[in-house]
Structure formats: C-alpha cells, structure tokens
C-alpha cells in the first residue's frame, strides 16, 4: 500500500502570488481549468496501490478547502484528508508531526510533493525505480537546469552509474551541479528515524523560553536538514525526468504552467481542450473553456488560454496566453495578452490588457522558469504579466500594461508598469 502527502504551505507563504492568493489559497488557484493540487491528485490516482492522499499545511480549513476536498473525494474515489499544522513546521516538520497518521496502515512507502510544482508527475516510474534499490530511503525527482538557473534550486551530485546522490546543497552560492531537486519525493518509512535525529537535536539546541520561536523546535526542513545527511550512504537516489517541470511561485509562472498543462491534456484529457466547429469561437492552439462560459463566435482565443466558469467574452475579442477567472466579463473588441483577469472583473470594450511574457529562454537547453522577483534591485517594478485582482473594473478604450491591480478597484484611465493599490 502507498500513500501521498501534498505539502500546501500556508497563508504566510506564497506572497509572490498576491493579489490572487488574497481571495483563494494558492493551492486551489485554477491552472488549465482546475486547482493546482488537483493535477497532483490526478497523477496520484493513476498509481497502483495508492490508497490515501494527505494534505499538510497551516491554512485554516475554509469553505473553499472543504468544498474542494468533498468534491475531489467523490470524483476520484480516494481518501483525501487535510492535516492542519499549528504553525509552519517546515517541509519535514509536518511529516514528523503527523508521522502516526502517515504510517497508519503500514504503507510500503509514500510520496511527498510540494504543491507549488508543475509536472506530468512520473510517479509510477518513480515507484519502480525506488523498488529496484533495496537500501533506498528516498528517491528524489530531479531534472536538468542551466548553470545560471541551477543556483536558484537545490543542487545534487549523482553517481551516474547507480544514480545515488553523493552530495546535496540547497541554493548554493557557487555552481555545484546542473541537476536540480524538483520537490517530488518517494520515501520509505525509515526516513522518520532520520527526522527524529534532527528533531532531538533541535530540542537540545534551542532555548525553551524563546517566545519568538513558536514551533521553531519542531520546524525541520527536508532540503537543509535531512537530504544532506542521507547522501553518500546508499540512502538517497535521484530519478531524472526528461519531461516538463516548473515551479509555480509567482502569478507569471501560473501562465507558464497553464501552457504546460494544456499541452499535457493532449495525452491525458483531450476532451478538456476546446474544439473547432460552426458557431464556436476561433481556436488557435490549446484552449480550455468551461462549459458554462459564454464566448462569442467571433472571438479569437489561443494559444494557451483558460476561460473559467460563467465568463462572458464579447464579439471581436482577442485573448492569448492568459487565464480568465470565473465570472469575468471581457467586452467587445478588447485584447487580453499575457494576463490574468480576476474573478468577476470587467474589461471594457476596445481595451487592451497586456503583460510581458516571463517564459524560459527556449534557446537555453534545460531552461527552467525563474521564480521571478516583483521588483528590481533599484526598486522598479519588473515587467511581467498583468494581473487584475477580484472585482476590478477597467473602462473602455484604455491600456493596462505590465501592471498589478489589487481587488475591488475601478480604474479611471490607462496604467503602465504600476501596482494599483
């Protein structure tokens, strides 16, 4: 029997995803028409013998989470539970805190997946790889990055014959390796012994009267505390994927993940992609349109567009490389490029909403999407996709370029390279 744990973090994390995460927990944000973590769950469902999925984080159990969990259990016919931490316990601290729940039923091994990654998740292949290495405590999914981008991730050195990890360092200051950690792991229950060792050391090292360190004794990180101690002892191995992988740290990276998942639908869910036909809008490339959306037949959508529930798109509209969230209204002859239009927002007629694409350079082998910083070193807003928060109203015949608009704003005129508070 196998299990899977999805680490979803909490409201104090994922600040680069604002203002979209102000209204909805980031793990539930829809990418390619479905919540980010639903793509994880769909991948887990395909693994033979996987009986339970546990979400671990410190979000309050809101109505949105309860609704999602209820719907997901009914749709996927698998046990899905949310385990709430009392504070942020780190990527390993939450596992140790709920170790009895994870080990109940005596699973052979269990996946641990960060919620903010985008991939086709070769989980079955990882199980086969892990079982072939009898002494393995952990199999880590890895991929290649460029030398420059590798510095932004956990880097590892492998034995090319056995794929054992000989050295691991998180976000090194100098180049170590082009093989990076993808944030997807398969653990044997033996890992809890190693986490317990770090936990005991924390209890001894940290003062008991530190009122500013709530939960700090229990906070343990896989990347800094556990993986380095597993290297070079036939305990940690890397399974390298040749398929797509990216992080979803910023709103701009959601646009890139949207493209990757829409392309994946050709193999996994071709029925989700919009079809061509009489009375249908003109579709270019991969597009997802919710069945309840009302899209005029003269609109042109794509490539890489997602249209949410109850969205209205008027005549002559052009939308490309964008996500239109539930309830939005895109009026006649407007143009939406490289943008996210928030829930129940309105874009006026003949208005242009445009961002700057933040895709990896296709000319660099193994290039990955950078997490992206909102501001440059001199304090200026970096050009990126344009984001409209919930219930934003943009008048007719204006331009909004490379800007972030917080929720519930009525814009009086055009904006460029600004954050509208």
Phi, psi and omega in degrees: 000139180241158174227169175222139176241130176249119181273112188256357178069214183198182186294340178276351177261171174065032182293337179290350180270356178291151008273002184294327181278000176288333185253343184209134176306135184309319181298342180262001180294134184280125173238126186058034173093354185219152181306147182309312185284347175293327176296324175296313184296319179298322177292319179296323182299334183278352182275122181296130177089359179276115191253341186210143176239127179246129173262127180239128179185185179236029166290146169293142182289081184285172177299324180297318178293316181298319179295317180296313182298317180297315181292319182295320179296320180291322184285320187258354176054047178218148180290123178231121181231153176251125178249116186266124174284153178281342173198176179292118185254006180084168185292337176254334182297321177295322177298316182290322180298323182252030185298326180292321178293317181296321184273355179297139185084359175055061179293146177296315176198172183214143176279148168232124186229129172288137183291335187265035173240153181237126184195169170272000171050081178282065189288318179298320177296324178293323177298313179299316179299316183294318183292336179284352182239092192298333183265001185292131171267329181211136167249123182255135173281130180231166176208170180271144173227167174288163181302318182292316184285335182301331182295343181271001186228173169288131184245147183222151175249129184244156165281112188295342179276315184258345184067020172287141178276119182266335182206140179219135176215137182271122178046068184292155178283335176230166185295130178245312184196156176269359177270124185243158178282129182266356179077023176230124187226155171235116185252144163274152181303343178303337184298333182295333175295320180288321177295321179299323178299315179292320179300315179296321179295321178297321181296328181279326188278325187268138179294144184283344184256020181279098183288346181267002186238050178301119179079000184294329177293330182269352182280119181226138184246130177302315189292319183264328188260325190259308186301317180301327182280349179267347187286150174072013183229027180057031180250330186240127180231160179241130171257112184269124178265143176261358183267184189288149175202142174201162172266157174241082181263313182250168178297327178299323179290338176294325177295318179294317178297324177302317178298315184294317181290323176299319177295324179294331181301334178303328181266324189258320184217067181299337180292343180279343183276138181297140182259161175270149178174169180294135182080001179262156174295161177285122183252126177240117181076211186267125182219137172247128178234123178296141182304333182275354181287149179247103185245123180296146185291343179269357177287153177239119185239137173110167001280163170062062180234138173240130180242121186277187184291141174059027175279143175245126180236120188277178182298145173070011183282144176238123181230131181214140176050053186214162174239123177251113188275167189309137172079001181287156178234118178251110189275176194307135170061023175275165184229124181239116182229130175051055185216162170239122179259121189288171182303132175060022176275159182233128176249119185291168181295144178058030178256146180243122176244115189218142174239178177258125181299143180239043182280158173297152177291115183292347180274353178260118179302137176064021181296137177244157180288125175293149181297328173083123175261143184293321183241150174280174183298333180269011173090001180276151177290124178288134176300130179204196180294157175269136182236126172253123178289189181295141170056045175265138178243123178247129183288174179288151169060043173232172178236130173241113189236128174050048185230158176241125183244120179289163186299155171061045178244141171252112183277130181274339186202192181284154177221149177218129177053051181223158167252117184265107181271000000 
